[in-house]
Amino acid sequence: MLPEVGAAELLVIAAIALIVVGPKDLPVLMRKVGKFLAHMRGMAAEFRSSFDEMARQSELEELRREVEAMRNAAHEPLAVIAQRAGLNEVKDEIDSSFADRLPTEPMPPLTAPMAPGYQADAPQAAQAAPPQPAADKPKPKPRAKPKPKPKSEAET
């Protein structure tokens, strides 16, 4: 741990620097110390940014590997994927469990409900007769011809 430097300690350091260096060279020394501290801060910032960059590159490399794995998985045939996942065994197990429950005889064909007026014993030609138009339907009115436009004085 670093010792804490208070205001009294700073005054003592400044007085010693004034006595050792002298009042004439003290501003030059302070300028050099300031440049040195700025240079050290710049190096620390560069060091920190290089570590951040390395961390980002390692994350990007990991993401690249994941994307490549997804691309490879997308190009594999479904049979290989099913075999890896063990889906074929599950499908066979399901099929075998339902095999004893399924009927062995084929089911009879389903019949549609009969429409009104349908006779099961009537010949097919009678059933296929087209419906007769209703006599009580009103006939459509003929369209009226458009009236001619009156001619203006400029056209005559």
MDTraj code that builds the backbone (N, CA, C; nanometers):
import mdtraj as md
import numpy as np

residues = "MET LEU PRO GLU VAL GLY ALA ALA GLU LEU LEU VAL ILE ALA ALA ILE ALA LEU ILE VAL VAL GLY PRO LYS ASP LEU PRO VAL LEU MET ARG LYS VAL GLY LYS PHE LEU ALA HIS MET ARG GLY MET ALA ALA GLU PHE ARG SER SER PHE ASP GLU MET ALA ARG GLN SER GLU LEU GLU GLU LEU ARG ARG GLU VAL GLU ALA MET ARG ASN ALA ALA HIS GLU PRO LEU ALA VAL ILE ALA GLN ARG ALA GLY LEU ASN GLU VAL LYS ASP GLU ILE ASP SER SER PHE ALA ASP ARG LEU PRO THR GLU PRO MET PRO PRO LEU THR ALA PRO MET ALA PRO GLY TYR GLN ALA ASP ALA PRO GLN ALA ALA GLN ALA ALA PRO PRO GLN PRO ALA ALA ASP LYS PRO LYS PRO LYS PRO ARG ALA LYS PRO LYS PRO LYS PRO LYS SER GLU ALA GLU THR".split()
xyz = np.array([
    [0.0837, -0.1175, 0.0000],
    [0.0000, 0.0000, 0.0000],
    [0.0883, 0.1241, 0.0000],
    [0.0394, 0.2209, -0.0709],
    [0.1141, 0.3462, -0.0808],
    [0.0792, 0.4377, 0.0355],
    [0.1771, 0.5095, 0.0836],
    [0.1461, 0.6039, 0.1913],
    [0.0709, 0.7235, 0.1354],
    [-0.0158, 0.7779, 0.2148],
    [-0.0931, 0.8937, 0.1720],
    [-0.0096, 1.0196, 0.1882],
    [-0.0218, 1.1089, 0.0913],
    [0.0508, 1.2360, 0.0950],
    [-0.0523, 1.3452, 0.1137],
    [-0.0394, 1.4193, 0.2229],
    [-0.1331, 1.5265, 0.2526],
    [-0.0765, 1.6605, 0.2108],
    [-0.1470, 1.7654, 0.2487],
    [-0.1058, 1.9012, 0.2121],
    [0.0250, 1.9388, 0.2814],
    [0.0436, 1.9005, 0.4063],
    [0.1667, 1.9348, 0.4787],
    [0.2872, 1.8675, 0.4145],
    [0.2738, 1.7411, 0.3749],
    [0.3849, 1.6707, 0.3110],
    [0.4197, 1.7339, 0.1759],
    [0.3178, 1.7776, 0.0996],
    [0.3431, 1.8426, -0.0284],
    [0.4196, 1.9736, -0.0093],
    [0.3863, 2.0496, 0.0956],
    [0.4585, 2.1735, 0.1218],
    [0.6047, 2.1457, 0.1556],
    [0.6318, 2.0393, 0.2310],
    [0.7691, 2.0043, 0.2659],
    [0.8460, 1.9643, 0.1413],
    [0.7841, 1.8830, 0.0513],
    [0.8501, 1.8409, -0.0730],
    [0.8773, 1.9622, -0.1612],
    [0.7822, 2.0541, -0.1717],
    [0.8006, 2.1740, -0.2534],
    [0.9144, 2.2595, -0.1975],
    [0.9231, 2.2733, -0.0659],
    [1.0302, 2.3544, -0.0045],
    [1.1662, 2.2910, -0.0311],
    [1.1760, 2.1587, -0.0201],
    [1.3040, 2.0913, -0.0459],
    [1.3421, 2.1065, -0.1923],
    [1.2457, 2.0929, -0.2853],
    [1.2732, 2.1079, -0.4274],
    [1.3183, 2.2498, -0.4575],
    [1.2603, 2.3501, -0.3911],
    [1.2984, 2.4895, -0.4117],
    [1.4409, 2.5142, -0.3647],
    [1.4749, 2.4517, -0.2548],
    [1.6104, 2.4713, -0.1997],
    [1.7130, 2.3973, -0.2861],
    [1.6843, 2.2715, -0.3267],
    [1.7804, 2.1901, -0.4010],
    [1.7961, 2.2411, -0.5439],
    [1.6881, 2.2657, -0.6143],
    [1.6925, 2.3027, -0.7549],
    [1.7145, 2.4532, -0.7712],
    [1.6536, 2.5287, -0.6900],
    [1.6639, 2.6738, -0.6997],
    [1.5417, 2.7315, -0.7678],
    [1.5136, 2.8581, -0.7356],
    [1.3938, 2.9209, -0.7903],
    [1.4018, 2.9430, -0.9412],
    [1.5202, 2.9540, -0.9950],
    [1.5353, 2.9816, -1.1369],
    [1.5057, 2.8567, -1.2219],
    [1.5458, 2.7388, -1.1814],
    [1.5266, 2.6154, -1.2579],
    [1.4015, 2.5363, -1.2164],
    [1.3287, 2.5801, -1.1149],
    [1.2099, 2.5060, -1.0672],
    [1.1000, 2.4980, -1.1745],
    [1.0656, 2.6052, -1.2491],
    [0.9619, 2.5924, -1.3525],
    [1.0018, 2.4935, -1.4637],
    [1.1294, 2.4907, -1.5002],
    [1.1750, 2.3966, -1.6030],
    [1.1598, 2.2535, -1.5527],
    [1.1977, 2.2285, -1.4270],
    [1.1851, 2.0960, -1.3664],
    [1.0389, 2.0525, -1.3598],
    [0.9505, 2.1427, -1.3201],
    [0.8067, 2.1090, -1.3095],
    [0.7492, 2.0757, -1.4478],
    [0.7955, 2.1483, -1.5513],
    [0.7499, 2.1214, -1.6870],
    [0.7946, 1.9817, -1.7297],
    [0.9203, 1.9471, -1.7008],
    [0.9712, 1.8142, -1.7358],
    [0.8967, 1.7045, -1.6608],
    [0.8688, 1.7286, -1.5315],
    [0.7930, 1.6300, -1.4521],
    [0.6527, 1.6138, -1.5105],
    [0.5893, 1.7225, -1.5525],
    [0.4556, 1.7160, -1.6142],
    [0.4564, 1.6372, -1.7435],
    [0.5597, 1.6614, -1.8283],
    [0.5705, 1.5864, -1.9543],
    [0.5944, 1.4372, -1.9278],
    [0.6786, 1.4105, -1.8262],
    [0.7055, 1.2708, -1.7916],
    [0.5773, 1.2008, -1.7454],
    [0.4976, 1.2684, -1.6600],
    [0.3717, 1.2086, -1.6125],
    [0.2725, 1.1901, -1.7282],
    [0.2670, 1.2875, -1.8210],
    [0.1778, 1.2735, -1.9364],
    [0.2209, 1.1552, -2.0237],
    [0.3521, 1.1399, -2.0408],
    [0.4038, 1.0273, -2.1202],
    [0.3700, 0.8941, -2.0523],
    [0.3827, 0.8875, -1.9204],
    [0.3498, 0.7646, -1.8463],
    [0.2004, 0.7331, -1.8562],
    [0.1154, 0.8361, -1.8476],
    [-0.0299, 0.8138, -1.8621],
    [-0.0628, 0.7627, -2.0025],
    [0.0015, 0.8186, -2.1040],
    [-0.0202, 0.7727, -2.2420],
    [0.0203, 0.6274, -2.2595],
    [0.1339, 0.5895, -2.2006],
    [0.1777, 0.4492, -2.2100],
    [0.0789, 0.3577, -2.1389],
    [0.0289, 0.4008, -2.0224],
    [-0.0688, 0.3193, -1.9493],
    [-0.1976, 0.3038, -2.0304],
    [-0.2430, 0.4112, -2.0961],
    [-0.3640, 0.4037, -2.1782],
    [-0.3434, 0.3110, -2.2974],
    [-0.2233, 0.3183, -2.3597],
    [-0.1935, 0.2302, -2.4731],
    [-0.1874, 0.0845, -2.4286],
    [-0.1284, 0.0608, -2.3117],
    [-0.1200, -0.0740, -2.2565],
    [-0.2605, -0.1299, -2.2313],
    [-0.3462, -0.0477, -2.1715],
    [-0.4835, -0.0888, -2.1432],
    [-0.5601, -0.1156, -2.2726],
    [-0.5432, -0.0288, -2.3731],
    [-0.6168, -0.0483, -2.4993],
    [-0.5680, -0.1741, -2.5724],
    [-0.4382, -0.2069, -2.5616],
    [-0.3908, -0.3296, -2.6267],
    [-0.4507, -0.4530, -2.5598],
    [-0.4666, -0.4495, -2.4262],
    [-0.5325, -0.5618, -2.3591],
    [-0.6793, -0.5714, -2.4001],
    [-0.7461, -0.4567, -2.4120],
    [-0.8865, -0.4573, -2.4562],
    [-0.8980, -0.5137, -2.5978],
    [-0.8059, -0.4761, -2.6842],
    [-0.8070, -0.5254, -2.8219],
    [-0.7854, -0.6768, -2.8263],
    [-0.6930, -0.7269, -2.7448],
    [-0.6705, -0.8718, -2.7405],
    [-0.7947, -0.9444, -2.6900],
    [-0.8635, -0.8864, -2.5909],
    [-0.9862, -0.9488, -2.5402],
    [-1.0931, -0.9516, -2.6495],
    [-1.1068, -0.8413, -2.7252],
    [-1.2053, -0.8377, -2.8337],
    [-1.1708, -0.9394, -2.9419],
    [-1.0426, -0.9524, -2.9747],
    [-1.0024, -1.0483, -3.0774],
    [-1.0297, -1.1920, -3.0336],
    [-1.0077, -1.2223, -2.9066],
    [-1.0357, -1.3580, -2.8596],
    [-1.1856, -1.3854, -2.8626],
    [-1.2673, -1.2843, -2.8296],
    [-1.4128, -1.3016, -2.8381],
    [-1.4560, -1.3202, -2.9833],
    [-1.3955, -1.2411, -3.0744],
    [-1.4292, -1.2550, -3.2161],
    [-1.3883, -1.3919, -3.2696],
    [-1.2733, -1.4408, -3.2274],
    [-1.2284, -1.5728, -3.2721],
    [-1.3243, -1.6812, -3.2235],
    [-1.3712, -1.6674, -3.1003],
    [-1.4677, -1.7640, -3.0470],
    [-1.5983, -1.7578, -3.1261],
    [-1.6448, -1.6356, -3.1589],
    [-1.7664, -1.6220, -3.2391],
    [-1.7470, -1.6801, -3.3791],
    [-1.6286, -1.6602, -3.4373],
    [-1.6013, -1.7172, -3.5692],
    [-1.6087, -1.8693, -3.5659],
    [-1.5537, -1.9293, -3.4590],
    [-1.5608, -2.0758, -3.4469],
    [-1.7053, -2.1227, -3.4357],
    [-1.7867, -2.0497, -3.3586],
    [-1.9280, -2.0882, -3.3434],
    [-2.0021, -2.0767, -3.4759],
    [-1.9776, -1.9690, -3.5512],
    [-2.0440, -1.9517, -3.6806],
    [-2.0014, -2.0610, -3.7770],
    [-1.8743, -2.0954, -3.7777],
    [-1.8248, -2.2026, -3.8646],
    [-1.8886, -2.3366, -3.8281],
    [-1.9046, -2.3616, -3.6993],
    [-1.9698, -2.4856, -3.6560],
    [-2.1156, -2.4883, -3.7016],
    [-2.1843, -2.3733, -3.6956],
    [-2.3239, -2.3669, -3.7423],
    [-2.3314, -2.3898, -3.8924],
    [-2.2366, -2.3325, -3.9675],
    [-2.2372, -2.3531, -4.1132],
    [-2.2157, -2.5003, -4.1465],
    [-2.1223, -2.5634, -4.0788],
    [-2.0970, -2.7055, -4.1037],
    [-2.2180, -2.7903, -4.0683],
    [-2.2863, -2.7554, -3.9594],
    [-2.4050, -2.8308, -3.9184],
    [-2.5182, -2.8124, -4.0186],
    [-2.5266, -2.6946, -4.0806],
    [-2.6336, -2.6692, -4.1774],
    [-2.6130, -2.7486, -4.3059],
    [-2.4901, -2.7822, -4.3394],
    [-2.4634, -2.8543, -4.4631],
    [-2.4665, -3.0055, -4.4465],
    [-2.4786, -3.0558, -4.3249],
    [-2.4848, -3.2002, -4.3041],
    [-2.6226, -3.2513, -4.3449],
    [-2.6310, -3.3712, -4.4005],
    [-2.7628, -3.4260, -4.4354],
    [-2.8440, -3.4568, -4.3099],
    [-2.9739, -3.4555, -4.3271],
    [-3.0629, -3.4777, -4.2133],
    [-3.0470, -3.6171, -4.1542],
    [-3.0124, -3.7145, -4.2358],
    [-2.9956, -3.8504, -4.1831],
    [-2.8811, -3.8556, -4.0825],
    [-2.7736, -3.7842, -4.1112],
    [-2.6597, -3.7826, -4.0192],
    [-2.6991, -3.7127, -3.8898],
    [-2.7723, -3.6032, -3.9027],
    [-2.8158, -3.5300, -3.7829],
    [-2.9101, -3.6158, -3.7002],
    [-3.0026, -3.6851, -3.7685],
    [-3.0960, -3.7707, -3.6958],
    [-3.0229, -3.8846, -3.6262],
    [-2.9223, -3.9383, -3.6944],
    [-2.8461, -4.0474, -3.6335],
    [-2.7697, -3.9977, -3.5115],
    [-2.7120, -3.8784, -3.5217],
    [-2.6405, -3.8236, -3.4070],
    [-2.7340, -3.7980, -3.2896],
    [-2.8508, -3.7497, -3.3172],
    [-2.9442, -3.7156, -3.2109],
    [-3.0161, -3.8382, -3.1567],
    [-3.0043, -3.9514, -3.2240],
    [-3.0714, -4.0721, -3.1784],
    [-3.2204, -4.0711, -3.2091],
    [-3.2573, -3.9943, -3.3104],
    [-3.3989, -3.9829, -3.3432],
    [-3.4523, -4.1102, -3.4077],
    [-3.3674, -4.1801, -3.4777],
    [-3.4144, -4.3040, -3.5404],
    [-3.4583, -4.4050, -3.4344],
    [-3.3839, -4.4162, -3.3254],
    [-3.4218, -4.5092, -3.2187],
    [-3.5542, -4.4676, -3.1556],
    [-3.5716, -4.3388, -3.1360],
    [-3.6966, -4.2899, -3.0765],
    [-3.8131, -4.3174, -3.1703],
    [-3.7934, -4.2948, -3.3018],
    [-3.9002, -4.3201, -3.3986],
    [-3.9372, -4.4682, -3.3998],
    [-3.8372, -4.5567, -3.4009],
    [-3.8655, -4.7004, -3.3997],
    [-3.9402, -4.7416, -3.2734],
    [-3.9025, -4.6823, -3.1621],
    [-3.9699, -4.7145, -3.0360],
    [-4.1156, -4.6703, -3.0388],
    [-4.1428, -4.5537, -3.0933],
    [-4.2804, -4.5046, -3.1032],
    [-4.3603, -4.5920, -3.1985],
    [-4.3015, -4.6265, -3.3127],
    [-4.3715, -4.7119, -3.4086],
    [-4.4052, -4.8479, -3.3481],
    [-4.3126, -4.9056, -3.2734],
    [-4.3391, -5.0367, -3.2147],
    [-4.4444, -5.0295, -3.1048],
    [-4.4515, -4.9178, -3.0339],
    [-4.5517, -4.9072, -2.9279],
    [-4.6919, -4.8912, -2.9855],
    [-4.7045, -4.8323, -3.1053],
    [-4.8357, -4.8157, -3.1658],
    [-4.8729, -4.9335, -3.2558],
    [-4.7800, -5.0211, -3.2860],
    [-4.8072, -5.1310, -3.3786],
    [-4.9147, -5.2245, -3.3254],
    [-4.9161, -5.2498, -3.1953],
    [-5.0164, -5.3410, -3.1406],
    [-5.1520, -5.2737, -3.1251],
    [-5.1586, -5.1439, -3.1314],
    [-5.2862, -5.0725, -3.1141],
    [-5.3557, -5.0433, -3.2465],
    [-5.2844, -5.0454, -3.3561],
    [-5.3433, -5.0142, -3.4857],
    [-5.4273, -5.1320, -3.5336],
    [-5.5424, -5.1063, -3.5994],
    [-5.6265, -5.2164, -3.6499],
    [-5.5573, -5.2857, -3.7667],
    [-5.5787, -5.4155, -3.7742],
    [-5.5173, -5.4925, -3.8821],
    [-5.6058, -5.4953, -4.0061],
    [-5.7378, -5.4818, -3.9911],
    [-5.8298, -5.4816, -4.1046],
    [-5.8488, -5.3385, -4.1539],
    [-5.8625, -5.3199, -4.2839],
    [-5.8854, -5.1835, -4.3343],
    [-6.0238, -5.1341, -4.2952],
    [-6.0344, -5.0076, -4.2733],
    [-6.1626, -4.9476, -4.2337],
    [-6.2520, -4.9358, -4.3562],
    [-6.3854, -4.9477, -4.3399],
    [-6.4762, -4.9303, -4.4532],
    [-6.4745, -4.7842, -4.4976],
    [-6.5035, -4.7591, -4.6254],
    [-6.5022, -4.6203, -4.6734],
    [-6.6116, -4.5390, -4.6052],
    [-6.5824, -4.4158, -4.5806],
    [-6.6796, -4.3262, -4.5189],
    [-6.7798, -4.2820, -4.6227],
    [-6.9062, -4.2675, -4.5829],
    [-7.0097, -4.2191, -4.6742],
    [-7.0522, -4.0815, -4.6293],
    [-7.0829, -3.9984, -4.7264],
    [-7.1264, -3.8617, -4.6956],
    [-7.2726, -3.8644, -4.6555],
    [-7.3181, -3.7694, -4.5754],
    [-7.4607, -3.7649, -4.5420],
    [-7.5422, -3.7367, -4.6675],
    [-7.6610, -3.7924, -4.6737],
    [-7.7422, -3.7812, -4.7937],
    [-7.8130, -3.6464, -4.7984],
    [-7.8145, -3.5890, -4.9186],
    [-7.8806, -3.4601, -4.9395],
    [-8.0307, -3.4821, -4.9486],
    [-8.1115, -3.3787, -4.9189],
    [-8.2566, -3.3944, -4.9314],
    [-8.2945, -3.4243, -5.0768],
    [-8.3865, -3.5126, -5.0962],
    [-8.4325, -3.5498, -5.2296],
    [-8.3451, -3.6551, -5.2949],
    [-8.2445, -3.7042, -5.2263],
    [-8.1550, -3.8061, -5.2812],
    [-8.2163, -3.9429, -5.2582],
    [-8.2219, -4.0187, -5.3615],
    [-8.2732, -4.1544, -5.3486],
    [-8.1599, -4.2503, -5.3819],
    [-8.1308, -4.3387, -5.2900],
    [-8.0188, -4.4295, -5.3074],
    [-8.0454, -4.5286, -5.4199],
    [-8.1725, -4.5657, -5.4461],
    [-8.2046, -4.6656, -5.5474],
    [-8.2271, -4.6057, -5.6851],
    [-8.2307, -4.4707, -5.6990],
    [-8.2599, -4.4054, -5.8274],
    [-8.1408, -4.4210, -5.9206],
    [-8.1672, -4.4268, -6.0519],
    [-8.0559, -4.4378, -6.1470],
    [-7.9688, -4.3104, -6.1446],
    [-7.8444, -4.3272, -6.1874],
    [-7.7478, -4.2171, -6.1820],
    [-7.7901, -4.1018, -6.2727],
    [-7.8519, -4.1255, -6.3852],
    [-7.8918, -4.0198, -6.4779],
    [-7.9934, -3.9275, -6.4125],
    [-8.0834, -3.9832, -6.3325],
    [-8.1847, -3.9005, -6.2664],
    [-8.1196, -3.8133, -6.1603],
    [-8.0171, -3.8636, -6.0987],
    [-7.9503, -3.7849, -5.9944],
    [-7.8706, -3.6701, -6.0556],
    [-7.8190, -3.6856, -6.1765],
    [-7.7342, -3.5856, -6.2379],
    [-7.8117, -3.4821, -6.3169],
    [-7.9460, -3.4808, -6.3112],
    [-8.0271, -3.3852, -6.3862],
    [-7.9999, -3.2447, -6.3363],
    [-7.9866, -3.1481, -6.4279],
    [-7.9594, -3.0104, -6.3850],
    [-8.0813, -2.9512, -6.3154],
    [-8.0628, -2.8627, -6.2244],
    [-8.1772, -2.8031, -6.1553],
    [-8.2543, -2.7110, -6.2490],
    [-8.3848, -2.7062, -6.2303],
    [-8.4720, -2.6245, -6.3129],
    [-8.4745, -2.4822, -6.2582],
    [-8.4752, -2.3818, -6.3469],
    [-8.4799, -2.2439, -6.2979],
    [-8.6154, -2.2148, -6.2350],
    [-8.6135, -2.1342, -6.1348],
    [-8.7380, -2.0989, -6.0660],
    [-8.8163, -2.0010, -6.1528],
    [-8.9482, -2.0203, -6.1603],
    [-9.0324, -1.9379, -6.2449],
    [-9.0634, -1.8038, -6.1796],
    [-9.0476, -1.7914, -6.0512],
    [-9.0863, -1.6680, -5.9834],
    [-8.9740, -1.5650, -5.9766],
    [-8.8622, -1.5885, -6.0429],
    [-8.7530, -1.4912, -6.0425],
    [-8.7861, -1.3774, -6.1375],
    [-8.7666, -1.2512, -6.0964],
    [-8.7939, -1.1390, -6.1884],
    [-8.6841, -1.1295, -6.2945],
    [-8.7257, -1.0877, -6.4153],
    [-8.6316, -1.0727, -6.5240],
    [-8.5560, -0.9415, -6.5052],
    [-8.4298, -0.9356, -6.5432],
    [-8.3552, -0.8100, -6.5291],
    [-8.4072, -0.7040, -6.6239],
    [-8.4042, -0.5776, -6.5768],
    [-8.4524, -0.4659, -6.6577],
    [-8.3472, -0.4319, -6.7625],
    [-8.3915, -0.3932, -6.8834],
    [-8.2945, -0.3541, -6.9855],
    [-8.2305, -0.2199, -6.9472],
    [-8.1089, -0.2029, -6.9866],
    [-8.0372, -0.0793, -6.9553],
    [-8.0859, 0.0335, -7.0440],
    [-8.0929, 0.1519, -6.9840],
    [-8.1371, 0.2691, -7.0601],
    [-8.0194, 0.3241, -7.1392],
    [-8.0493, 0.3764, -7.2601],
    [-7.9451, 0.4342, -7.3429],
    [-7.9111, 0.5721, -7.2860],
    [-7.7830, 0.6115, -7.2917],
    [-7.7460, 0.7431, -7.2401],
    [-7.8015, 0.8532, -7.3301],
    [-7.8397, 0.9652, -7.2666],
    [-7.8960, 1.0782, -7.3410],
    [-7.7831, 1.1534, -7.4106],
    [-7.8065, 1.2021, -7.5315],
    [-7.7012, 1.2781, -7.5999],
    [-7.6787, 1.4119, -7.5305],
    [-7.5567, 1.4577, -7.5316],
    [-7.5221, 1.5845, -7.4684],
    [-7.5630, 1.6991, -7.5587],
    [-7.6155, 1.8070, -7.4983],
    [-7.6511, 1.9225, -7.5839],
    [-7.5247, 1.9894, -7.6357],
    [-7.5319, 2.0361, -7.7584],
    [-7.4180, 2.1006, -7.8197],
    [-7.4086, 2.2433, -7.7704],
    [-7.2891, 2.2847, -7.7440],
    [-7.2690, 2.4240, -7.7005],
    [-7.2601, 2.5123, -7.8231],
    [-7.2676, 2.6408, -7.8001],
    [-7.2671, 2.7381, -7.9110],
    [-7.1306, 2.7397, -7.9807],
    [-7.0250, 2.7065, -7.9063],
    [-6.8920, 2.7121, -7.9651],
    [-6.8706, 2.5985, -8.0656],
    [-6.9399, 2.4845, -8.0508],
    [-6.9226, 2.3698, -8.1393],
    [-6.9971, 2.3874, -8.2696],
    [-7.0983, 2.4734, -8.2741],
    [-7.1780, 2.4881, -8.3975],
    [-7.1198, 2.5827, -8.4963],
])
top = md.Topology()
chain = top.add_chain()
for i, resn in enumerate(residues, 1):
    res = top.add_residue(resn, chain, resSeq=i)
    for name in ("N", "CA", "C"):
        top.add_atom(name, md.element.get_by_symbol(name[0]), res)
traj = md.Trajectory(xyz[None], top)
